[in-house]
Amino acid sequence: MSISKDDRIILRPDDIPTKWYNIAADLPEPLSPPLDPATNQPMRPEDLEAIFPKGAIAQEMSVDRYIDIPEEVRDAYLMLGRPSPLQRARRLEKYLKTPARIYFKREDLSPAGSHKPNSAIPQAYLNMKEGVENLTTETGAGQWGTALALACAHFDLGCKVFMVRSSYDQKPFRRLVMETYGATVHPSPSDVTEYGRSVKEKTPDHPGTLGIAISEAVEMCLHQENTKYSLGSVLNHVMLHQTVIGQEVMMQLEQIDTVPDYMVACVGGGSNFAGFCFPLMGQKIRGKVETEFIATEPTSVPSLTKGELRYDYGDTGGMTPKLKMYTMGCEFVPSAIHAGGLRYHGMAPSVSKVAELGYMKTYAYDQSDTFAAGVAFARAEGIIPAPESCHAIKGAMDLALEAKKNNEEKVIVFNLSGHGLLDMVGYDRYLHGNL
Ligand SMILES: *Cc1c(COP(=O)(O)O)cnc(C)c1O
């Protein structure tokens, strides 16, 4: 089989988007505001200043369709390897014997190995601009902590990461990557916060959750001088930053005169899905395309397929604002699946809103089916996907098989949100029957 120039669609450095896209401008109804956890009243911008820089809060509340990307951030995006290629999975198509065309966006190529630096870089930048010296955060699989550690090194900030204990134990190399970038990493629940100690007292061998780690990171931020908190998903400004992905994909598909039938991405807190899909979804809302948008999630954390749409805390300790979202409940403890980045009880309010409005669909998959898809992809395309991304691959493969059944030449584009080279323990368990 020959490789054509349409198999790897690249953009020039100058093509890095100059603006982020804000879907709030195109929604038929406003997003529900975050509520103060103490009073249940909508939060005012100044109420959020204890944990976030003003620049991020302004973006969080904005309803402007486009927001300029600062030059320093575009320069850092170049360092991350943006624009990233869009690649055709021709050997996967052949393996599936499908008439569908499958493309994937290479977010695995960033130095941190995932899409997460797309938001870590602007968040660190906005803090640095306001004189903040340290950032605290949580990390599930370790991807967000890695991205923020990289971004803090880039802008000379200190970085403290609370890493969900089950991941901390399963993924020692992730911790070492963060430490190499200069971050301090605590397993969560930890002994360094009051909340962490209270959880450990009740359940000494608690595997940790993102919700607990968020509570610890927020607590440390509130008790330490010149320190702010940084969140890797869920919030509007994070979704906004990730839209560089989808804007690039639109330019790339334009180069080959293609409008996708399906766009597929996995969902944890929703940021790679939003970043990948929202720019084109805006066009769909305005009646310009008919693309279907598909989120894939684990059956063990089915916030979109089985969760309730209501106000809930973003964390487990009840320290963060309440957000209107599909949620499993903030006390929910997901099983210790290897796709640690998908172990979040809630879903971004913006993704929850477009799900409620029917602009997207969600499918849930069992862990072993997603690893089977990831292994097939690795053998066909040579790239070992992150366990999270395996959910997107499984979704894309199922659509390609449906296209085969109906003999339809569908175009399926999925987001390869990260590589799995630091997740080999999960592959070990899958390959050797110990999942
Ligand atoms: C964190 C992560 C996810 C899930 O987070 P979202 O905010 O839903 O994108 C998915 N894939 C990878 C590789 C991740 O690191």
PDBQT file of the ligand as one rigid body, heavy atoms in Angstrom, charges set to zero:
ROOT
HETATM    1  C1  LIG A 501      -6.060  13.658  31.219  1.00  0.00    +0.000 C 
HETATM    2  C2  LIG A 501      -6.188  12.876  30.008  1.00  0.00    +0.000 A 
HETATM    3  C3  LIG A 501      -7.448  12.590  29.454  1.00  0.00    +0.000 A 
HETATM    4  C4  LIG A 501      -8.738  12.963  30.110  1.00  0.00    +0.000 C 
HETATM    5  O1  LIG A 501      -8.916  14.303  30.437  1.00  0.00    +0.000 OA
HETATM    6  P1  LIG A 501      -9.856  15.273  29.616  1.00  0.00    +0.000 P 
HETATM    7  O2  LIG A 501      -9.863  16.531  30.380  1.00  0.00    +0.000 OA
HETATM    8  O3  LIG A 501     -11.208  14.615  29.543  1.00  0.00    +0.000 OA
HETATM    9  O4  LIG A 501      -9.246  15.415  28.278  1.00  0.00    +0.000 OA
HETATM   10  C5  LIG A 501      -7.491  11.895  28.277  1.00  0.00    +0.000 A 
HETATM   11  N1  LIG A 501      -6.364  11.469  27.660  1.00  0.00    +0.000 NA
HETATM   12  C6  LIG A 501      -5.142  11.718  28.165  1.00  0.00    +0.000 A 
HETATM   13  C7  LIG A 501      -3.941  11.206  27.452  1.00  0.00    +0.000 C 
HETATM   14  C8  LIG A 501      -5.019  12.435  29.349  1.00  0.00    +0.000 A 
HETATM   15  O5  LIG A 501      -3.812  12.683  29.843  1.00  0.00    +0.000 OA
ENDROOT
TORSDOF 0
